[in-house]
Amino acid sequence: MPSRGHPEPTDEVPPALEGTVETCTWYGMCMFSERTQVLLSPEQLARLKRIAEKDGRSVGSVIRDAVDSFVEAEPDRRQRALKRLLAMNAPVEDWDVMKAQILKSQLGNW
């Protein structure tokens, strides 16, 4: 029964909308209670907007997913990096000697 003059909800699709697909995602305000401000370069914002548009999402949603991916992946990524370093069986020398070798390999005989 309609209430206050509103029609009864229905699953029927009006003929004008047949064949269209509509996706609607709603996040209740209770999910996000903290606000922050981040300054981005024009290029960074443009990249975020392209990703958001391609995925049909908001820029905020893209940023939240990126933060979650970075924060959750951090310990695992560090562990994998450490395992790769240890698997190299590289000779370990005094830090000053190693630093000089690294600089020489990058800068040559400057």
N, C-alpha and C positions, 0 to 999 in steps of 0.2 A: 504494500500500500504506500503510495507516495506521501511524503511528509513535507509540510510547509511549501507546497507547490513544486517540489523537486520530483522529477520522474524517477520511477523505480529503476535501480541499476540492472543492466542486462549484458549478456555476453554477445549479443548480436552486433555485427559490424555494419555500419551504414554503407549503402552501395557506393557512395563517393570515396570511401576509405578502403574498399576491398583491394587486396593485393599489396597494401602498404604494410610495412613492419614498423612498429614503434617500440622502442625500448625506453623504459623509465626507471631510473634508480634513485631512490630517495634515502638519504642518510638523515636520521633524526638528529636534531641539535644535541641531544644528550650524548651522542657518540663522540662528538668533538667539543671539548670544553675549554681548550687552551688555544690561544692565538699568539702568533709570532710574526715578525716582519723580517723578510729576507731581501737584500738588495741584489739584483741580478744584472748582468750585462744585457744589452739589447739582443745579442746573439743567443745567450742562454734562454731568455724568455721566448724568443722566436722558436727555438728547438722544442721547448716545453709545449708551446701552443700547437706546433705541428704534430707532436705525439698525441696530445689531448684530442685534437680534431680527428686524427686518423683513427683513434680508438673510441671516439664518441664519448669522451670523458671531460671532466673539468681539469684545469691546470692544477688545482689544489689536490685532486685525486692522484694525478701523476706524481706530484711532489710527495704525498704521503706514502705511495707505493715505493718510491725511490728511497725515502728515509727508512722504511721498514726493511727493504732489501739490503741496504747498506749496514744498518745496525745489526740485523739478524745474521748476516753473512760474515761479519767482521771476525769473530773467533775462528770460524771454520776456514776462512781465507788465510788467516795467519798460520794456522796449523799446516795447511797444504804448502804454503811458502816455506815454512821451516823444514818440512819433510823433503821438499825438492832441494833445498840448500844442503841438507845433511846427506842426501843421496849423491851429491856431486863428488864427494870424497876429495874435496879441494885441500891442498896443503895449507896449513894454518901457520902463519908466521907472526912476528911481532907487529902490532898495529901500525907503527910508524913505517915499517917496511911495506906492509900491505897498502897503506895509504899512498905511498910514493909510487908503487906499481900501478895502482888504479889511476892516479893522476897522469902518469906517463902514458898509459894505454889510451887515455882520453885526450890528452893535450899534446902528445908527442914530446919532442925535446925543447919545449918552450923555455 
